[in-house]
Amino acid sequence: MGLCDRSLFVGRNRLSYPTAITQNVEYLLDSVQASTMLSNSEFIIMLNQAFSDRAKLSKLLNISDEQMSYVTNADAGCGLIKYGSALVPFINRFPKDNELYRLMTTRPGEGVFGNAQR
């Protein structure tokens, strides 16, 4: 049994909640084990997705083309939440003219770390 399998097995017995985050699901969708974990997930947040990823996610999670439109050319902060069997589109735009945005942004060249001297 691999480390990931063992961790999930032990964690499940101790009521833990495994959490993962990735910017690109392409590699997850190519793995049978990772795809199985994803399809069994109760909570997924999807932001803008590439065409090939959308097609695979749509098939894996049984999401219609109309619902997948929320992750097609989606603006920053917009997407689709899967919670159990419910799918909820969301818009979460955050104002850029404040200190919180400058601390939290991950956009290159923006925020307190974007202009740091190296």
C-alpha positions as CSV (number, residue, x, y, z in Angstrom):
1,M,0.0,0.0,0.0
2,G,1.4,3.4,-1.0
3,L,1.9,6.4,1.2
4,C,-1.2,8.2,-0.2
5,D,-3.4,5.1,0.2
6,R,-2.1,4.5,3.8
7,S,-2.7,8.2,4.7
8,L,-6.2,8.1,3.4
9,F,-7.0,4.8,5.1
10,V,-5.6,5.9,8.5
11,G,-7.1,9.4,8.1
12,R,-10.6,8.0,7.3
13,N,-10.5,5.9,10.5
14,R,-9.7,9.0,12.5
15,L,-12.4,11.2,10.9
16,S,-9.9,13.4,9.0
17,Y,-10.8,15.3,5.8
18,P,-8.2,15.1,3.1
19,T,-7.9,18.3,1.2
20,A,-6.1,19.0,-2.1
21,I,-5.6,22.0,-4.3
22,T,-4.2,22.2,-7.8
23,Q,-4.1,24.8,-10.5
24,N,-4.3,22.3,-13.3
25,V,-6.4,19.1,-13.1
26,E,-4.9,17.6,-16.2
27,Y,-2.6,15.3,-14.3
28,L,-5.2,14.3,-11.8
29,L,-7.6,13.3,-14.6
30,D,-5.0,11.1,-16.2
31,S,-4.6,9.1,-13.0
32,V,-7.2,6.4,-12.3
33,Q,-6.6,6.7,-8.5
34,A,-6.8,10.5,-8.5
35,S,-9.9,10.5,-10.7
36,T,-11.6,8.1,-8.4
37,M,-10.8,10.3,-5.4
38,L,-12.1,13.3,-7.3
39,S,-15.3,11.6,-8.3
40,N,-15.9,10.6,-4.7
41,S,-15.2,14.1,-3.4
42,E,-18.1,15.9,-1.7
43,F,-16.9,19.4,-2.2
44,I,-15.1,20.7,-5.3
45,I,-14.5,24.3,-6.4
46,M,-13.8,24.7,-10.1
47,L,-12.5,27.9,-11.6
48,N,-11.7,28.5,-15.3
49,Q,-10.8,25.2,-17.0
50,A,-9.1,24.3,-20.3
51,F,-11.2,22.6,-23.0
52,S,-9.8,19.1,-22.5
53,D,-10.1,19.4,-18.7
54,R,-13.7,20.6,-19.0
55,A,-14.6,17.6,-21.2
56,K,-13.0,15.1,-18.7
57,L,-14.5,16.8,-15.6
58,S,-17.9,16.9,-17.3
59,K,-17.8,13.2,-17.9
60,L,-16.3,12.2,-14.6
61,L,-18.6,14.4,-12.4
62,N,-21.7,14.1,-14.7
63,I,-22.0,17.8,-15.3
64,S,-23.9,19.2,-18.3
65,D,-22.4,21.4,-21.0
66,E,-24.6,24.2,-19.8
67,Q,-23.3,23.9,-16.2
68,M,-19.8,23.6,-17.5
69,S,-20.2,27.0,-19.2
70,Y,-19.5,28.6,-15.7
71,V,-15.9,27.4,-16.0
72,T,-15.5,28.2,-19.6
73,N,-13.5,31.5,-20.1
74,A,-14.5,32.4,-16.5
75,D,-13.3,35.6,-15.0
76,A,-11.1,35.5,-11.9
77,G,-13.2,34.7,-8.9
78,C,-16.0,33.0,-10.9
79,G,-16.7,29.4,-11.3
80,L,-18.8,26.4,-10.1
81,I,-19.0,24.7,-6.8
82,K,-20.0,21.0,-6.5
83,Y,-21.3,20.2,-3.1
84,G,-22.7,16.6,-2.8
85,S,-25.1,16.4,-5.8
86,A,-25.7,20.2,-5.9
87,L,-23.9,22.4,-8.5
88,V,-23.8,26.1,-7.7
89,P,-22.3,28.8,-9.9
90,F,-20.6,31.6,-8.1
91,I,-19.2,35.1,-8.6
92,N,-16.7,36.3,-6.0
93,R,-15.1,39.5,-7.3
94,F,-12.8,41.1,-4.9
95,P,-12.0,44.9,-5.1
96,K,-8.4,45.5,-6.1
97,D,-8.0,48.8,-4.3
98,N,-7.4,47.6,-0.8
99,E,-4.7,46.1,1.4
100,L,-6.4,42.7,1.6
101,Y,-6.2,42.3,-2.1
102,R,-2.5,43.3,-2.1
103,L,-1.8,40.6,0.6
104,M,-3.8,37.8,-1.0
105,T,-3.3,38.2,-4.8
106,T,-1.4,35.5,-6.6
107,R,-1.2,37.4,-9.9
108,P,2.4,37.9,-11.0
109,G,3.5,41.5,-10.6
110,E,0.7,42.5,-8.2
111,G,0.5,42.8,-4.5
112,V,3.0,43.2,-1.8
113,F,5.3,40.4,-3.2
114,G,4.8,41.2,-6.9
115,N,7.1,44.2,-6.9
116,A,9.7,42.8,-4.4
117,Q,13.4,43.4,-5.3
118,R,15.4,40.2,-5.8
